[in-house]
């Protein structure tokens, strides 16, 4: 796994749209990471926080889909 990611890489990793990842930074939900050549340089250590923020927004389910038949 690479050490750094772009917003597009993170979106593909978590199966969301790139705008959703960007919105987390633009809205202040997450601190903006450093940029290189105009792109956010997201370190691997930031991925769990991004996943949590996407879940808080409801963009990724917090529990597996399908559920059990009751």
Backbone as a ProteinNet text record, in pm:
[ID]
protein_1_A
[PRIMARY]
XXXXXXXXXXXXXXXXXXXXXXXXXXXXXXXXXXXXXXXXXXXXXXXXXXXXXXXXXXXXXXXXXXXXXX
[TERTIARY]
85.9	0	90.5	55.1	138.8	136	231.9	242.6	153.7	128.8	48	-55.7	-166.8	-279.8	-331.2	-401.1	-474.3	-620.4	-701.3	-844.3	-908.6	-864.7	-920	-884.7	-759.6	-718.5	-803.5	-825.9	-904	-1048.6	-1104.1	-1241.3	-1253.9	-1158.1	-1161.7	-1144.6	-1058	-1033.8	-1161	-1238.8	-1358.4	-1488.6	-1480.8	-1600.6	-1697	-1641.9	-1723.8	-1680.1	-1750.8	-1714.9	-1602	-1518.9	-1407.1	-1455.1	-1569	-1619	-1650.1	-1689.1	-1720.9	-1595.7	-1484.9	-1359.5	-1315.5	-1321.7	-1284.5	-1370.7	-1499.3	-1592	-1553.3	-1496.6	-1453.4	-1349.8	-1262.8	-1160.4	-1216.8	-1297	-1351.6	-1447.1	-1516.9	-1613.5	-1548.6	-1421.8	-1353	-1371	-1436.9	-1449.2	-1311.9	-1220.2	-1082.7	-986.6	-871.9	-768.7	-711.5	-693.8	-642.2	-497.4	-466.8	-328.9	-241.5	-110.7	-23.9	-55.2	-14	-37.9	94.5	90.7	204.6	150.4	203.8	158.3	7.7	-43.7	-184.3	-279.4	-227.2	-311.7	-286.4	-392.8	-376.7	-292	-196.8	-108.7	-150.7	-236.1	-298.1	-213.3	-163.8	-79.6	-166.3	-106.4	-177.2	-233.1	-162.1	-208.2	-337.9	-374.5	-499	-621.1	-600	-711.7	-818.3	-782.9	-889.8	-977.9	-919.3	-997.1	-1089.7	-1043.4	-1127.7	-1244.6	-1217.7	-1324.7	-1428.3	-1384.1	-1476.4	-1560.3	-1496.2	-1568.8	-1670.5	-1635.9	-1730.9	-1850.2	-1824.7	-1934.5	-2022.7	-1961.2	-2041.3	-2133.6	-2088	-2169.8	-2277.6	-2267	-2363.7	-2330.9	-2208.8	-2169.4	-2114.3	-2083	-2042.3	-2121.2	-2185.6	-2261.5	-2171.4	-2224.8	-2147.2	-2151.4	-2249.9	-2261.1	-2276.2	-2236.1	-2249.4	-2393.7	-2411.5	-2544.2	-2599.6	-2727.4	-2790.1	-2866.1	-2800.5	-2867.6	-2906.1	-2974.9	-3017.9	-3168	-3215	-3359.4	-3411.8	-3510.2	-3563.8	-3706
-117.5	0	123.9	223	343.7	421.1	506.7	588.1	712.9	764.2	885.4	864.3	935.5	921.9	1059.8	1064.8	1184.2	1164.7	1270	1255.1	1150.5	1143.5	1043.8	902.3	883	751.6	709.1	802.5	771.9	739.9	816.5	791.3	651.3	612.8	479.5	371.4	396	299.7	271.2	377	361.7	352.7	359.4	344.3	460.9	582.5	703.4	794.6	905.4	1002.2	1092	1139.1	1224.9	1352.5	1407.9	1530.9	1509.3	1388.1	1360.9	1369.5	1319.7	1328.7	1474.7	1546.4	1689.5	1768	1737	1809.8	1798.9	1685.4	1668.6	1773.4	1809.7	1910.9	2051.4	2072.3	2205.7	2251.4	2157.6	2191.3	2204.7	2163.6	2170.5	2046.1	1941.4	1816.1	1757.2	1775.1	1727.2	1840.6	1840	1939.6	1912.6	2018.2	2005.1	1955.9	1848.3	1798.6	1887.4	1867.6	1944.6	1914.8	2005.2	1986.5	1976.3	1900.6	1889.2	1902.4	1998.3	2024.6	2050.2	2117.6	2154.7	2044.6	1929.5	1817.8	1787.7	1748	1709.1	1582.2	1582	1468.6	1402.6	1302.1	1237.8	1118	1121.5	1010.6	891.8	775.4	651.8	660.9	730.7	740.8	819.6	896.7	974.9	894.3	778.3	701.7	662.8	616.5	582.8	703.5	820.7	941	978.1	959.1	986.3	889.6	762.6	662.8	698.4	736.5	775.8	896.6	995.5	1116.1	1083.1	994.9	953.2	881.5	801.9	732.3	830.1	928.9	1029.3	1105	1128.9	1197.8	1106.9	975.7	881.9	840	866.2	832.9	691.7	631.2	490.5	430.2	316.2	254.8	217.5	229.2	193.8	43.7	-24.1	-168.4	-232.1	-358.6	-426.2	-427.1	-416.6	-421.2	-562.1	-573.5	-705.2	-743.2	-728	-761.4	-907.6	-943.2	-1082.2	-1091.1	-1203.8	-1225.5	-1259.8	-1182.9	-1206.5	-1253.3
0	0	0	-81.7	-86.1	45.5	62.4	183.7	176.5	54.2	35.4	-73.6	-59.8	-150.4	-191.6	-304.9	-344.5	-302.1	-314.6	-282.3	-372.9	-496.8	-589.7	-543	-500.8	-450.6	-331.1	-238.3	-117.8	-155.6	-247.9	-292.2	-351.8	-435.2	-494.9	-388.5	-292.4	-185.5	-105.7	-76.4	6.7	-72.6	-205.1	-287.5	-279.2	-265.4	-262.8	-377.3	-393.4	-495.5	-445.3	-536.7	-498.6	-429.1	-472.3	-411.2	-263	-226.2	-86.5	0.6	-49	25.6	33.7	-77.2	-77	20.4	25.7	111.9	258.8	299.8	439	477.3	383.3	408.6	394.1	291.6	265.5	375.5	437.2	542.3	679.8	690.5	818.6	904.4	850.3	925.8	955.1	862.3	877.2	845.4	910.4	881.4	742.4	665	529.5	533	460.8	458.7	370.1	374.9	287	140.8	55.6	-88.2	-162.2	-269.9	-359.6	-500.3	-575.4	-712	-715.9	-611.9	-609.2	-563.1	-529.3	-485.2	-338.8	-269.4	-129.5	-121.3	-32.1	-11.2	119.7	110.2	225.6	267.1	389.6	436.8	477.9	474.2	511.4	653	741.4	880.9	893.9	791.4	794.3	750.8	691.2	634.8	737	857.4	953	988.3	1001.2	1030.4	916.5	795.3	678.1	675.6	700.9	703.8	810	927.8	1034.7	992.6	930.2	886.9	778.3	686.9	582.5	644.9	746.4	815.7	891.9	957.7	1030.6	935.5	814	714.5	655.2	680.6	624.4	482.6	438.7	301.8	290.7	404.3	409.5	524.9	503.4	612.2	729.5	848.9	967.4	994	938.5	955.2	817.9	804.2	675.6	627.5	495.3	434.6	438.7	426.9	417.8	542.1	657	782.5	789.6	893.7	910.7	897.4	853	842.1	980.8	1024.2	1158.5	1152.9
[MASK]
++++++++++++++++++++++++++++++++++++++++++++++++++++++++++++++++++++++

